[in-house]
Amino acid sequence: MDISFSKIVAEVKQLILKPSEFWQEKKNSDGDRTTIIAYLLPFLLVLALVVFVGEFFKRTDFFIEYPLLKAVREILLFVLAYIIGVYFTNELIKTFGGEKNIQIARKLVAYSLTPLLLVSMITGLFPFLYVVDILGMYSFYLFWVGAKELVTLPENKAHSYILITIVVNFFVFSFLSILLSKLLNAYY
């Protein structure tokens, strides 16, 4: 597994600024599990560090336990959202008349989580900027463009698949976020 931060930055830049070209390039490339893990793992580690630092310096007592738990919560949130999102994205392809392809589902979910990860980094370090969370909605657009490019479905069912998959993944992410927050607050 080769992790290159400069490659990740270049991919993020292309994904955010030129999503159509990005997805066309990903359609022709082999996106195996290690490639996607090499993309997501640095994001998750930086996110955990940023959330830890933001929470640690926000507190007046400087206890390490709560910031550490908050960082673990963020990692769990995105790992579970990725795993469950890949499952539903892949299963819904069959429901709408396509052929299931786990590689495509992994690409779609991993890369469309990018805006949410970036926004979580900003709000993790500066919690008072929670208004920036609205920019995470760009994930839906990225998923839409990627699904149109990567998933082969009957013409009349493609838009329904994309819309329903986005809604399902949104509810999964929201449910996980609320559940993990409640567990963290109940524990602490």
Secondary structure as UniProt FT lines:
FT   HELIX           5..17
FT   HELIX           19..28
FT   HELIX           33..58
FT   HELIX           65..95
FT   TURN            96..97
FT   HELIX           102..112
FT   HELIX           114..125
FT   HELIX           127..137
FT   HELIX           138..150
FT   TURN            155..157
FT   HELIX           158..187
//
